[in-house]
């Protein structure tokens, strides 16, 4: 498995560079109704300081994996993939690290270069530094498609929310060719006291093996 493939498997956290998306024209102004939904979403995410639950990931090839997720804002998240997958993805607030215990590989990327920085940031502002390209209303919720207006993260992410109760239920990251990786959250529950050790992932390889080749 190549590094590109490993990164694609964890696309929900570490998106590939998408220059074609970054070059799109600025989004049209939102309607008052769309802005109201964006404001609701921002307030909810700002209040979501710690949570845990389960996730199901479907990649562009239709492969399905699942596992446990832990969120501790600002900046921290942990994805523990169920066996037989050997993947573990951790955001420590500065970097997103991807370890594969089966292949004995380790990669790290700046959090600000991934679309998830949009809702893991300290201050959630969907009206500043973020380009919202679409707000879609559904029967039981709504979705918000956004990209980093500063172009530090060149991906596009669609956040999906349930309406009653208001809750984040997943997201989709789409690449320049239209291929998408979808994360669906289940049983996401607010919590407190998540240990700091959950959000630490160090390169387990000896210092002279595989380092400096990212």
C-alpha positions, 0 to 999 in steps of 0.5 A: 500500500502506498503512502497516497493510498494510506492517506486516502483511507484516512481521508475523513481527517487528512484530505489530499491537496485539491487545487482545483477546488481552491481555484473556484470562484467565490461563493454566492452570498447566502440567503437569510434562511441559509445564514440562519442554519449556518449560525445554528451549526456554528453555535452547536459546534462551538459548544461541542467541546468533548464527545465520543461515539462510533463512525462508519467510513465509506471511501470512494471505492465503496470500501467500508470501515468503522471504529470509535471516535473521540473529539476534544476541541480545540483541535483534538480528535482520535479515530480508532479503526476496528480490526482487521484495519490497522489504522489509527488517526489522531489529531493532537491540535497541531498535526494529524498523524496516521499510523498503520500497525499492520504495515508499520507505517506512520505519516503526519500532516498539519491539522490546518491543511485538512478540512476538519480544521474547520470545526476543530478550531478554537473559535467556530466562525462560519462567517469569517475565513470560511467560504460556504458554497452551499446550504441544503435543507433535508427532511430531517436536517441540513448540510453545509458545504464549506472550504477554507477561505484562507486556502490553507486547507484546499479540500471541500467538506460537507457537514451534515446535521440532524435537525431535532435534536440538532447534532452533527451526524457526519461529513463528506470530503470531496476531491478535485475529481469528484471522488468522496469519502464519507464519515457517518457518526452514530451514538455521538455523545457529549462527555467530559474528562477524556484523557489527554493520552487519547490525543497523543500518537508518536512515531513508533518506528526507530529513528533511523527507519522511515523518518524524513521521507514524507 
